[in-house]
Amino acid sequence: MNALVCPVAKRETLLIASDGSKFSINAIREAINLAKICSSKLIAVSVVKTNLEFESVLPQVVEKDEQEAIKHLESVKAQAKKEGVDCTTIVTLSEEPYQDIVDHASKNNVDMIIMGTHGKTGMKRLMMGSVTAKVIGHAPCNILVFPLNAKVECKNVLIATDGSKYSEAAASEALGIAKRCGSSLTVISVASSDAEITSAKDNVKKVSEAAEKEGVKTTSLVTKGKSYEAIIETSKQKKADLIIVGSHGRTGLDRLLMGSVTERAIGHTESAVLVVKA
């Protein structure tokens, strides 16, 4: 990441959600780095998943998990302090960890949630972990998701658009980041059939013209196929360190969870993904 430039406009409070898994460790490092650059407050949240029936039989297991979570977040706080970042920690018990994360984000007026693609239970799944997916679906703010070893440097940014209002919000965010950081910006729209090629071209043109007005140079790409596959392939070709997508697509407006393209792209990519809420 450009050491002098904070890529995001809204940056007062960032929330890092961690369960201590190897996927969380990378997200923690990047969250602290981002908080340092952006002079943000950092809230570190860990939710211990409970099961009421199980808990009544083996309360000591939950207690042990809670103590581990407290210890884990204390180490996060110490890491943050070393970098001059103000960090508060929250450990809660819940049957639905995603709900607690979303609630803490709402209560604390968080500007962005940062988390890993998977948790302790999701290491072998190709799709992302269910907690991450649900947080993205219900969060009140943007979410920055990190696969293993991903770093945000904002050198090469990829924005995927399908012309929906969610894509428009994502494009606006992408232009702001590219302008602040001097990033190279690739705009992609994927048609699932020949009939959609024209509208895909229009989607790309709209974003490219908006970028031109802001003095941001773009590379445009229209392709046909499966959206998430094209997004991942293009991000590899362009060496994108950040992919920006809307939380839903045109077909997912009424779903509580996010659009399937976004979910699949995050589950399979090696780049960090910023999911923008409309």
C-alpha positions as CSV (number, residue, x, y, z in Angstrom):
1,M,0.0,0.0,0.0
2,N,1.2,3.5,-0.8
3,A,2.7,4.4,2.5
4,L,1.5,8.0,2.3
5,V,-2.0,7.7,0.9
6,C,-5.1,6.3,2.6
7,P,-7.1,4.7,-0.2
8,V,-10.6,5.1,1.4
9,A,-12.5,8.3,2.0
10,K,-14.5,7.1,5.0
11,R,-11.9,5.9,7.5
12,E,-12.6,7.0,11.0
13,T,-13.4,3.6,12.5
14,L,-12.4,0.2,11.1
15,L,-13.5,-3.2,12.5
16,I,-11.4,-6.3,12.2
17,A,-13.3,-9.5,12.7
18,S,-11.0,-12.4,13.7
19,D,-11.4,-16.0,15.0
20,G,-7.6,-16.6,15.2
21,S,-7.5,-18.8,12.1
22,K,-4.7,-18.6,9.6
23,F,-7.0,-16.6,7.3
24,S,-7.6,-14.0,10.1
25,I,-3.9,-13.5,10.7
26,N,-3.3,-11.9,7.3
27,A,-6.4,-9.8,7.6
28,I,-5.2,-8.5,11.0
29,R,-1.9,-7.4,9.7
30,E,-3.5,-5.6,6.8
31,A,-6.2,-4.0,9.0
32,I,-3.5,-2.6,11.4
33,N,-1.5,-1.3,8.4
34,L,-4.6,0.4,6.9
35,A,-5.6,1.9,10.3
36,K,-2.1,3.3,10.6
37,I,-2.1,4.9,7.2
38,C,-5.6,6.2,7.5
39,S,-5.2,7.4,11.2
40,S,-8.3,5.2,12.0
41,K,-9.5,3.8,15.2
42,L,-9.5,0.0,15.1
43,I,-12.1,-2.3,16.8
44,A,-11.0,-6.0,17.0
45,V,-14.0,-8.3,17.4
46,S,-14.0,-12.1,18.1
47,V,-17.2,-14.0,18.5
48,V,-17.1,-17.4,20.2
49,K,-19.8,-19.6,18.6
50,T,-22.1,-21.2,21.1
51,N,-24.7,-23.9,21.0
52,L,-27.2,-23.8,23.9
53,E,-27.7,-27.5,24.1
54,F,-23.9,-28.2,23.9
55,E,-23.1,-25.4,26.3
56,S,-25.3,-26.8,29.1
57,V,-23.5,-30.1,28.9
58,L,-19.9,-28.8,28.4
59,P,-19.7,-25.2,29.7
60,Q,-16.0,-25.5,30.2
61,V,-15.4,-25.9,26.5
62,V,-17.1,-22.5,25.8
63,E,-15.1,-21.0,28.7
64,K,-11.9,-22.3,27.2
65,D,-12.8,-20.9,23.8
66,E,-13.7,-17.5,25.3
67,Q,-10.3,-17.3,27.2
68,E,-8.5,-18.2,23.9
69,A,-10.4,-15.4,22.1
70,I,-9.5,-12.9,24.8
71,K,-5.9,-13.8,24.7
72,H,-5.9,-13.7,20.8
73,L,-7.4,-10.1,20.8
74,E,-4.9,-9.0,23.4
75,S,-2.1,-9.9,21.0
76,V,-3.9,-8.0,18.2
77,K,-4.1,-5.0,20.5
78,A,-0.4,-5.3,21.3
79,Q,0.4,-5.5,17.6
80,A,-1.7,-2.4,16.9
81,K,-0.1,-0.5,19.8
82,K,3.3,-1.2,18.4
83,E,2.2,0.5,15.2
84,G,0.7,3.5,17.0
85,V,-2.9,2.4,16.3
86,D,-5.6,2.9,18.9
87,C,-7.4,-0.5,19.2
88,T,-10.3,-1.6,21.4
89,T,-11.3,-5.3,21.7
90,I,-14.6,-7.0,22.0
91,V,-15.2,-10.7,22.7
92,T,-18.8,-12.0,22.7
93,L,-20.6,-15.4,22.8
94,S,-23.2,-16.0,20.1
95,E,-25.0,-18.7,18.2
96,E,-24.8,-16.5,15.2
97,P,-21.3,-14.9,15.0
98,Y,-22.1,-12.9,11.9
99,Q,-25.0,-11.1,13.7
100,D,-22.7,-9.9,16.5
101,I,-20.1,-8.6,14.0
102,V,-22.8,-6.7,12.1
103,D,-24.3,-5.4,15.3
104,H,-21.0,-4.1,16.6
105,A,-20.4,-2.4,13.2
106,S,-23.7,-0.7,13.4
107,K,-23.4,0.4,17.1
108,N,-19.9,1.8,16.5
109,N,-20.6,3.6,13.2
110,V,-17.9,1.5,11.6
111,D,-16.8,2.7,8.1
112,M,-15.4,-0.6,7.0
113,I,-15.3,-4.2,8.2
114,I,-12.1,-6.2,7.4
115,M,-12.0,-10.0,7.6
116,G,-10.4,-13.2,6.1
117,T,-12.2,-15.2,3.4
118,H,-12.6,-18.2,5.7
119,G,-12.8,-19.0,9.4
120,K,-11.6,-22.0,11.4
121,T,-14.3,-24.3,9.9
122,G,-14.0,-23.2,6.3
123,M,-10.4,-24.0,5.2
124,K,-11.2,-26.6,2.6
125,R,-14.2,-25.0,1.1
126,L,-13.8,-23.4,-2.3
127,M,-16.5,-20.9,-1.6
128,M,-15.8,-18.5,1.2
129,G,-16.7,-19.2,4.9
130,S,-20.4,-18.8,5.8
131,V,-19.7,-16.2,8.5
132,T,-17.9,-14.0,6.0
133,A,-20.7,-14.5,3.5
134,K,-23.4,-13.5,6.0
135,V,-21.4,-10.5,7.2
136,I,-21.2,-9.2,3.7
137,G,-24.9,-9.8,3.1
138,H,-26.0,-8.0,6.2
139,A,-23.3,-5.4,7.0
140,P,-24.2,-1.7,7.1
141,C,-20.9,-0.7,5.5
142,N,-18.2,-1.8,3.0
143,I,-16.3,-5.0,3.7
144,L,-12.7,-5.7,2.8
145,V,-12.0,-9.4,2.5
146,F,-8.5,-11.0,2.5
147,P,-7.6,-14.4,1.1
148,L,-4.3,-15.9,2.5
149,N,-1.3,-13.8,1.8
150,A,-3.2,-11.0,-0.1
151,K,-2.0,-7.4,0.4
152,V,-3.6,-4.2,-0.7
153,E,-1.1,-1.9,-2.4
154,C,-3.6,-0.1,-4.7
155,K,-1.2,-0.3,-7.6
156,N,-3.6,-2.3,-9.9
157,V,-7.3,-2.0,-9.2
158,L,-10.0,-4.0,-11.0
159,I,-13.6,-2.9,-10.9
160,A,-16.3,-5.3,-12.1
161,T,-19.6,-3.8,-13.3
162,D,-22.9,-5.2,-14.5
163,G,-24.7,-1.9,-14.6
164,S,-26.7,-2.4,-11.4
165,K,-27.0,0.2,-8.6
166,Y,-24.6,-1.9,-6.6
167,S,-22.0,-1.7,-9.4
168,E,-22.5,2.0,-9.7
169,A,-21.6,2.4,-6.0
170,A,-18.6,0.1,-6.5
171,A,-17.4,2.1,-9.5
172,S,-17.7,5.3,-7.6
173,E,-15.5,3.8,-4.8
174,A,-13.0,2.5,-7.3
175,L,-12.6,5.9,-9.0
176,G,-12.0,7.5,-5.6
177,I,-9.4,4.9,-4.7
178,A,-7.6,5.1,-8.1
179,K,-7.6,8.9,-8.0
180,R,-6.2,9.1,-4.4
181,C,-3.6,6.4,-4.9
182,G,-2.7,6.9,-8.6
183,S,-3.7,3.3,-9.3
184,S,-4.0,1.7,-12.7
185,L,-7.7,0.9,-13.1
186,T,-9.2,-1.9,-15.2
187,V,-12.9,-1.9,-15.8
188,I,-14.5,-5.2,-16.7
189,S,-18.1,-6.2,-17.6
190,V,-18.9,-9.8,-18.4
191,A,-21.8,-10.9,-20.7
192,S,-23.3,-14.3,-20.2
193,S,-24.5,-14.4,-23.8
194,D,-24.2,-12.6,-27.1
195,A,-27.4,-10.8,-26.3
196,E,-25.7,-9.1,-23.4
197,I,-22.6,-7.9,-25.2
198,T,-24.1,-4.5,-26.0
199,S,-25.2,-3.7,-22.4
200,A,-21.8,-5.0,-21.1
201,K,-20.1,-2.5,-23.5
202,D,-22.4,0.3,-22.2
203,N,-21.5,-0.6,-18.6
204,V,-17.8,-0.3,-19.2
205,K,-18.2,2.9,-21.2
206,K,-20.2,4.5,-18.5
207,V,-17.4,3.8,-15.9
208,S,-14.6,4.8,-18.3
209,E,-16.2,8.1,-19.1
210,A,-16.7,8.9,-15.4
211,A,-13.0,8.0,-14.8
212,E,-11.9,10.3,-17.6
213,K,-13.7,13.2,-16.0
214,E,-11.8,12.5,-12.8
215,G,-8.5,12.2,-14.7
216,V,-8.2,8.5,-14.0
217,K,-6.9,6.3,-16.9
218,T,-8.7,3.1,-17.4
219,T,-8.2,-0.1,-19.4
220,S,-11.6,-1.5,-20.5
221,L,-12.5,-5.1,-21.0
222,V,-15.7,-6.7,-22.2
223,T,-15.8,-10.5,-22.3
224,K,-18.3,-13.4,-22.5
225,G,-18.6,-16.3,-20.1
226,K,-19.0,-16.9,-16.4
227,S,-18.6,-13.6,-14.5
228,Y,-16.6,-14.8,-11.6
229,E,-14.2,-16.8,-13.7
230,A,-13.6,-13.8,-16.0
231,I,-13.1,-11.5,-13.0
232,I,-10.5,-13.9,-11.4
233,E,-8.7,-14.5,-14.7
234,T,-8.5,-10.8,-15.4
235,S,-7.3,-10.0,-11.9
236,K,-4.4,-12.5,-12.4
237,Q,-3.5,-11.1,-15.9
238,K,-3.5,-7.5,-14.6
239,K,-1.8,-8.5,-11.3
240,A,-4.7,-6.7,-9.5
241,D,-4.0,-6.4,-5.7
242,L,-7.6,-5.1,-5.2
243,I,-10.8,-6.2,-6.8
244,I,-13.8,-4.0,-6.2
245,V,-17.4,-5.3,-6.6
246,G,-20.9,-4.4,-5.6
247,S,-22.5,-6.6,-2.9
248,H,-25.2,-7.7,-5.3
249,G,-25.7,-7.9,-9.0
250,R,-28.8,-7.2,-11.1
251,T,-30.4,-10.5,-10.3
252,G,-29.8,-10.3,-6.5
253,L,-31.6,-7.2,-5.5
254,D,-34.0,-8.8,-3.0
255,R,-31.7,-11.4,-1.6
256,L,-30.5,-10.9,2.0
257,L,-27.2,-12.5,1.2
258,M,-24.9,-11.2,-1.4
259,G,-24.9,-12.0,-5.1
260,S,-23.5,-15.3,-6.2
261,V,-20.9,-13.7,-8.6
262,T,-19.4,-11.7,-5.7
263,E,-19.5,-14.8,-3.4
264,R,-17.7,-17.0,-6.0
265,A,-15.2,-14.3,-6.9
266,I,-14.2,-13.9,-3.3
267,G,-14.1,-17.6,-2.7
268,H,-11.7,-18.3,-5.6
269,T,-9.4,-15.2,-5.9
270,E,-6.0,-14.6,-4.4
271,S,-6.5,-10.8,-4.4
272,A,-8.1,-8.7,-1.7
273,V,-11.7,-7.9,-2.5
274,L,-13.6,-4.7,-1.5
275,V,-17.3,-5.3,-1.4
276,V,-19.2,-2.0,-1.7
277,K,-22.7,-1.5,-0.4
278,A,-25.1,0.6,-2.4
